[in-house]
Amino acid sequence: QQSGRRYNLFLKQRLRIDKRHQSKDSIFFRDGVRRIDFVLSYVDDLNKEWEKKLERRKEFERNLKKAGLELETEDKKESEDGKIYFVKIHAPWEVLITYAEVLNIKVPIKENDIPSMVENPLDCMLAPLRLPEKVMHPEPDYFTAPFSKDKQELYLINDESTFFSPSMRNRIVNYILTRCPYGTEEGKKKFGIKRLLNNGTYSAAYPLHDCQYWKKANDPNCDNERYTLYMEWARFLRFYKEQPLDLIRKYYGEKIGIYFAWLGFYTEMLFLAAVVGLICFFYGLFTMDENMSSKEICDPAIGGEIIMCPLCDRECDYWRLNTTCESSEYSHLFDNVATLFFAIFMGIWVTLFLEFWKRRQARLKYEWDLVDFEEEQQQLQLRPEYEAKCTQKKKNPVTQEMEPYLPITSQAVRFCISGTTVLFWVSLIIASMIAVIVYRLAVYAAFASLMENTQSLEPISGLLTPQLATSVTASCLNFVIIMILNFLYERIAIWITDMEIPRTHMEYENRLTMKMFLFQFVNYYSSCFYVAFFKGKFVGYPGAYTYMFNRWRNEECDPAGCLIELTTQLTIVMAGKQIWGNIQEAIVPWICNWWGRRKARNNPENLYSRWEQDHDLQTFGALGLFYEYLEMVIQFGFITLFVASFPLAPLLALMNNILEIRVDSWKLTTQYRRPVAAKAHSIGVWQEILNGMAILSVVTNAFIVAFTSDMIPRLVYYYAYSENEDSPMSGYINNSLSVFQISDFPDRNKPKMNPGNFVICRYRDYRYPPDHERKYLHTMQFWHILAAKLAFIIIMEHVVFIVKFFVAWMIPDVPSDVKAKIKREKYLTQKILHEYELEKLKEKLCHGDKLASEKEFIATEGRMELSRAM
């Protein structure tokens, strides 16, 4: 009996394998003909809301069938875990052509006969970077026109099943799903798959990948585009190859395609900035031995004889200047003449990047049929959430149709709540930054005292100064706070944007983008702004130090300047963010998917269906690309706003982006469900943010060179105060340090001990000595340097802005050949449409009202003549 039971179980499993053999790893219905365009899944859990969810599903699926979609359900017994139902959705030809017209989808009418661009003579050199032509251009280039059901014979319809690409099909089905009603609750009409996902009626909704990423599908009808993308694009070993943008756009849609086009272009442009930054760094490295300032600091006869005032009150001792020898040498790597050149160069590079991207974007708009997308975007319907929550209606002055709207009073209240919330969180960041500054001030004295009195730290005391130790630990603490605040604010930003009820999807994204960017800008850059523009600027002088909250003495810069500390801060925050970002993007989804698939690995592969495999992947949400853009724009800020302090920042960004492209492509191809295809003609509001940061970067870099680096004081000394013609910079260190008489110390500041019986100590400032009638007041040199700094800022800003605007004016946003192609395509499309209409009218003349048809024929022919003349 037991053996008979085992045999029956074997037969049942064998029958199950045979029954599903065709469709388990297929993207078609059981008939092998109808393509699966979308999949819904749900778990039939018997809780208190089970009946309500069942009614919603029945009504929703009934309405989907009314809309013309075809459904096929996989019982939970057929699923891998025996718990999940899968509803497969197919859009037949009649549904596709109906909604293609609604969505204004452009389809081919004639193969493009415009000659391609002239071959580049460097193409043979770039051959190793190229991908095969079939991968780069998976389908021919066509002239296109918006689809119309009445003109089907005009379009190049060779096969109805393949005429609309899978990305177009899932976009159409998603449009229906987001607007399909499922009943009335609490007197309100409820609709949309998003609400059903939120309330747990369905557990997932997604289009299918076309095959497994590591091998081709057995089905000969499958295009295997996912496999091609993985082999040619998503593997790190292909990092030096160009990206197959047309294939990305065909598989994932224009919105994802334009992101990877922008990221690739940004990475290419970073190569030039990285090379120039590397040259500037090597200049600093090779001229390190020639730096007179660090020579004097390190010289025992000069730096060794200069006694510096204590770094903190009471506990700290007097110290010799040559103890900062190594840190002063390293500061020359970034604080030299090349810094000024690089700051000006990056101001121009930013403009070139933005202008050339506009040209690249214009070319993509033409190639991807997005030229008239602005008008099309306005015609698309409102967000389903907006339609559901806005109960009041008014007449649209353009369409003359009644549509929902949000009263101005409700908008005002929502904006007030939203603005107050954003201000509160920005204030929270500033408060956290002040807390980090207090930490710096509190531990600075401890580090100073520890390093002066601990013999074991003597070997590294030259490199690890109290200022640097404080800066490194504070930067790490600041980075941890940044990550925690980011995690919390992301959820708050989405909540308050939902509360505002934006009208369209574009409006929703733009509002969320501005909120998140404002927060991230303050969060990531506030510490860098503090080190660059505030640290060491409000210290006072011995005997009259300034204090925060009347308790902690303000920080001083290193004798070699604050620039090396800004470099440290920038490196830790920038590198930390990039490393953490890649861990979040690659490792976390991989671990989640591995955990989710651990049971499936025990079953035969032919029992693990295509829809189940995709169900076990992570969801690439509506805001998936938003986070990718945000990450890159924050990085763009690091390499532009503070680049004068760290010429290697573009090189770090370049190495990160080479990895980022492959990590993003790998996770999208292997770790995430296939996203619903969406259209976009540009990078949206990010373009304006980049423009704003480009202008701000000129100002910040001018201030960094003027106030954070030592370049201007050195130049003033070189031209106005140097007394040695043979070595103009000798004596600069002595000149930049003022004298303080130790007996003038008040009890609050005076060190407990003075074992050397020093009479005077030195501090970094330009003030009169104690024996001068203007004792401890600023000298004339201080005012000369301040005037020079302000003059430099004005001159640098004006020079860079003039060059920027001239370059922007010189480079047209749309290439001339693209303009010509757009005009040519419009002309030919109109001609084809007019010829089609003439043929129709000729047929009408033969069969119908001759007088009316003749007049219509003459009018149409006249319109064609006008079009030719134009």
DODO-201932 format. One record per residue (C-alpha): x, y, z; residue in one letter. Coordinates in steps of 0.05 Angstrom, whole numbers, plus 5000, padded with zeros to 4 digits. Last residue first. Layout:
# residues N
XYZa/...
//
This chain:
# residues 870
514264974065m/512764913990a/511864163997r/506964264055s/503164784015l/502664293956e/500163744003m/494864214032r/492564363961g/491863623946e/487663554010t/483164133990a/482363873918i/480563173944f/475463463994e/472163853938k/472063233894e/469162823951s/463463313962a/461663313888l/462562563877k/458362313935d/460761583942g/463860993906h/469461203859c/470561873893l/471261523960k/476761073933e/480361703909k/479162013977l/482561424011k/488461473964e/488962223979l/488862094054e/494661604047y/498562114005e/497262634060h/499762164114l/506061984075i/507362724060k/506262914133q/511162384155t/516262604102l/515863334124y/516263164198k/522062694186e/525863214146r/524763754198k/527163294254i/533063074211k/535163794198a/534863974272k/538863344288v/544163544236d/544664244268s/545863964338p/540664194389v/542864604450d/547465054409p/554565144438i/557065854431m/552066154481w/553865644534a/561265764522v/560166514528f/555966424591f/561366004624k/567166454601v/563567064630i/561866684694f/569066444703v/572067144693v/566767484737h/567366974793e/574966994792m/575267764792i/570067854848i/573167304892i/580267564880f/578268274899a/575168014963l/581467624980k/586068204962a/582068675006a/582568175064l/590068095052i/591168855052h/586868915115w/591068395152f/597468725126q/595169385159m/595669045226t/589668795267h/589669015340l/593668625392y/597169255420k/595969885379r/601570255416e/606269675401h/609969295456d/604868715456p/605868575382p/600868825329y/596068315298r/596067895234y/593867205257d/596466495272r/599166485343y/606066565374r/608366505446c/612366985490i/615966945557v/617366205559f/619565915626n/620565245592g/616764865646p/610665325639n/605164965677m/597765055691k/596765385623p/593466075624k/586666125590n/581866235648r/587266585690d/587967145639p/594067105594f/597767775589d/604067485623s/604867025563i/606267605516q/603267455448f/606767515381v/603467445312s/604866895262l/604267025186s/610867405182n/614766845215n/611766345166i/613166805106y/620566915123g/622966605058s/617766685004m/621667194961p/628066764958s/633367174920d/629667834929e/629067755005n/624668295037e/617868015021s/612068465042y/608368684979a/608968184922y/610667534957y/607067705022y/600667864984v/601467224943l/602466805006r/596367115040p/592366974976i/594466244970m/593566025042d/587165625027s/580665705064t/578966445052f/580766604980a/581365924947v/575365664985i/571366304971f/572566244896a/570865504899n/564265654934t/562266204885v/563865804822v/560465184852s/553965584863l/553165684787i/554264944772a/549764744831m/543965154801g/544964834732n/545164144763l/538664284800i/535464534736e/537363894699q/534963474758w/527963754746v/527163284687g/532562804663i/529762884594s/524462614545h/521362104593a/516961504577k/515460924624a/516160174619a/513859784680v/519859524716p/522258804706r/523058484773r/529658634806y/535958234822q/538658014754t/537758564702t/536559164747l/541758934797k/546958824743w/545459474706s/545959884770d/552359534792v/555359594722r/553960344717i/555960454790e/562860114781l/564860594726i/561461134767n/565660994830n/572161014791m/570161674758l/567761974825a/574361814858l/578062124799l/573462734801p/575062824876a/582662794864l/583163554859p/581063624932f/580364314963s/578664674899a/573564124884v/568964364940f/562564544903l/564164154839t/566363444856i/562163404919f/555963694885g/556363184829f/556462644882q/549862924910i/547262924838v/549362194829m/545861944892e/539562344877l/539262074806y/539561354831e/534461494886y/529561774836f/530661184790l/527560704841g/522061184860l/516560804823a/519060174855g/524059654828f/521159064867t/525958514890q/525857824858l/521757224883d/515857414839h/520457394778d/522156664790q/514856514805e/512556834739w/517856434699r/515855784733s/519855374782y/517454664769l/521854594708n/527854774751e/526854164795p/525954344868n/531054434924n/533355114896r/526255374905a/526955344981k/532955834983r/529756304933r/527356844983g/533856835022w/538056894959w/533457454935n/534257845000c/541857735001i/542557974929w/538058584942p/542558785002v/549258654966i/548259084904a/544859744919e/545859804994q/553259594989i/554260064930n/551260644969g/555460495031w/561860514990i/559661154954q/557361505017k/563761325055g/568061574997a/564462254995m/563862345071v/570962115087i/574262475028t/570563135038l/572263165112q/579563005100t/580163515043t/576764035088l/581963875141e/587663955091i/584764635071l/584564905142c/591565215139g/598865025150a/598565275222p/592664795231d/586165165238c/583565385305e/577165135338e/572665565380n/573465525456r/567765145489w/563865465546r/560766145531n/555665785487f/561165745435m/567266135458y/571566695428t/578666775453y/580967425484a/587367265522g/590466925462p/586867145399y/579767115371g/577666445340v/572366675291f/575266455223k/578465805247g/572565385223k/567265795189f/568065775113f/571065115091a/570264695155v/563064925165y/561264865091f/563964155091c/559663985152s/553464285119s/554563915052y/551463235064y/545363405106n/543964095077v/544163845006f/540563195025q/534763585055f/534164064996l/534863474948f/529463064982m/524463634982k/526063854911m/525663144884t/519063004920l/515963614888r/518663444818n/516562714823e/509362884842y/508863424788e/511262934736m/506262414759h/500662924753t/496163304802r/500263284866p/496263064928i/499963484981e/499262905030m/502962434983d/508762934983t/508562965060i/508962205066w/514462125013i/518762655048a/517562335118i/519761645093r/526161915062e/527362345124y/528561755171l/533761385130f/537262025111n/537662245184l/541061585202i/545961625144m/547962345159i/548862195233i/553761625215v/557562095167f/558062635221n/561162145270l/566261945217c/567762675201s/568362835276a/573462275285t/577662505225v/577263245242s/579063155316t/585162725298a/587163225244l/586763825292q/590363445348p/595963285298t/596762585269l/602662655222l/607962935269g/605062575330s/605861905296i/612261675330p/610562075394e/603961715408l/607161255460s/610061845497q/603262125518t/603262835546n/602763265483e/598262785447m/593462705505l/592863455520s/591363625447a/586563045439f/582763235503a/582663975483a/579763775415y/574763305447v/569963845470a/570864315411l/569863755360r/563863485399y/560864185401v/561764215325i/558363535319v/552563795361a/552164415317i/551663945257m/546063565292s/542364225304a/543264415231i/540463745210i/534463825257l/533264515229s/532864205160v/527863705189w/523564255220f/523864665156l/521364065115v/515563945164t/513664685164t/513564705088g/509164085084s/504264325136i/503865005102c/503264675033f/497364245057r/493764845086v/494765255022a/492464674977q/486064585019s/484565325013t/485865314938i/480864764926p/483664114896l/480963944828y/477163374793p/475463424719e/469463664679m/470963734605e/471864374565q/478564084540t/482464744547v/478465124601p/477864484643n/471064514677k/470864404752k/470063814799k/470263694874q/471662994901t/479263044898c/481862414932k/480561894877a/482562324817e/488962544852y/490661834871e/489361614798p/494462134775r/491462564720l/490662354647q/495862424593l/494763014545q/500063454578q/505262914570q/503762864495e/505263604486e/511963534520e/513262874482f/513463194414d/520763034401v/520662374440l/521361904381d/527461524410w/532461764358e/530062484360y/529762534436k/536462174439l/539662704395r/536763264438a/539462924500q/546462894471r/546063634455r/543463804524k/549063374553w/554163774514f/551664404547e/551564114618l/558463804612f/561564414579l/558764864634t/561364404689v/568264384655w/568565154655i/567865204731g/572264584737m/577964944699f/577465554744i/578065124808a/583664714775f/587765334759f/587065584830l/588964914859t/594964874812a/597965464850v/598465044914n/594264794972d/592464084954f/599163714958l/601864295000h/597564045058s/601863415060y/608163815076e/604564215130s/601963565161s/609063285163e/612063895198c/606664005250t/611463865308t/615964405276n/611664945308l/613764795379r/608664705434w/606165075496y/602164625542d/594764445543c/590564355606e/589165085623r/585365285560d/586564935494c/591364955436l/596865285476p/600765865444c/606365665395m/613765695410i/617865825347i/624965555355e/623764885322g/620065215264g/626165655249i/632765325269a/629464635272p/627264725199d/620564355190c/616264985192i/621165355147e/621364795096k/613664735099s/612965475080s/618565455027m/615164914985n/620564654939e/620463954968d/612963894955m/613664104882t/613163404855f/607063224897l/603463884885g/604463804810y/602363074816f/595663304846f/594663824791c/595963284738i/591062814773l/585763364773g/586863464698v/586062714685v/579962664731a/576463254697a/577562944628l/574962264651f/569062584686l/566162744618m/565562004601e/562361864669t/557162414659y/555562134590f/554661434618g/550261684675l/546062104627w/545061524578a/543561064636f/538161534661y/535361644591i/534360894582g/530860824648i/525661334627k/525461104554e/523060394568g/526059784601y/527059294542y/527059764482k/530560324519r/535959854545i/536759574474l/537460274445d/542460464500l/547159874489p/552560174535q/559660254510e/564859754533k/570459874585y/566359604643f/564858944606r/568358534660l/563358824709f/557658444677r/551058804664a/552259034593w/553858504540e/552257854576m/546758124621y/543458544567l/543657964518t/540457494569y/534958004584r/533758094509e/532557354499n/527757504441d/523156914457c/519456594399n/524456014395p/522455804466d/528255454500n/530156104535a/537356344533k/541856274594k/544456694652w/539057234653y/533156764653q/528156954600c/523257494576d/522757854643h/515457884663l/511058494678p/509358614751y/503758644803a/504958384874a/501458184938s/494258304915y/488558474962t/493758705013g/490959415024n/496859744990n/496959274931l/489559384918l/490660134924r/496260104872k/492059664826i/487160224814g/480060384832f/475260554889k/468860954879k/467061294944k/460861184988g/464960855043e/467260334994e/465160264921t/467859724875g/474059484838y/475160024787p/480659974732c/484960594727r/491860354748t/490759674716l/488859984648i/495260414645y/499259814669n/496559414610v/498759954561i/505760014592r/506459254593n/504959234518r/509659804501m/515359464539s/513658794504p/514259134436s/507959274396f/508258984326f/510358294353t/503657934359s/500458334302e/505758114253d/507958524192n/504559164213i/508559724179l/503360264190y/498760584138l/494059984136e/492060134208q/489560834192k/482860854229d/485760554293k/490761134298s/497861064323f/502061694329p/507161724271a/514061424261t/519761444210f/523660814224y/530560604247d/531759854243p/531659414306e/536759164357p/541559744346h/547259684396m/546458934405v/545858774331k/551659244316e/556258854362p/559059264420l/564559784414r/570259934462l/575259504425p/573359874360a/575260564388l/581660604348m/578060394284c/572660904298d/577661484303l/576261704232p/568961804253n/564161574199e/559462104171v/552662064205m/547161614177s/543661784112p/536161944119i/532061374089d/528661164154n/524060564143e/516760764136k/510560804180i/513360574247p/509360684311v/508561274359k/504361164421i/499161704432n/496961394499l/489661384477v/491461134407e/495860584435a/490060444482y/485260224428t/490759874386i/492959454445l/485859274467v/483959014398e/490558634391w/489558234454p/492558444522a/494457834563h/494357784639i/496757214682k/493657154752v/498256784800f/495756464865y/500856374921i/500755864978k/503455194952g/510655404961d/512855284889e/506155464859s/501754954822e/497554814884k/496355564889k/492355534825d/494955904764e/489756374736t/488956594663e/486257274644l/484657624578e/484058384576l/478258704539g/476259254589a/470458804610k/475658274627k/479258774672l/472458954703n/471258224722r/478358184749e/477058784794f/470258544817e/472857844834k/479058124868r/475158624910r/470158084931e/475857624952l/479158184991k/472658315029k/471757575043e/478857495070w/478558115114e/477857715180k/483657255162n/483756645117l/489856805074d/489056674999d/495756964979v/495857404917y/499557504852s/498357934791l/502357814727v/502958264665f/503858194590d/503657434585i/503757294510r/498056904478r/500556334433v/503355764477g/496255534493d/498155514567r/499256264566f/506056534543f/512456774576i/515156064583s/519255754639d/513355354665k/509255404601s/511154824556q/512854314610h/506954504654r/502753894640k/508753434634d/511653664700i/504853614735r/503752924704l/510552714732r/508852984800q/502152614801k/505451984774l/510752004829f/505352124882l/501451524854n/507751094857y/509151314929r/501951124948r/502850444914g/509350334953s/505750485018q/500050005000q/
//
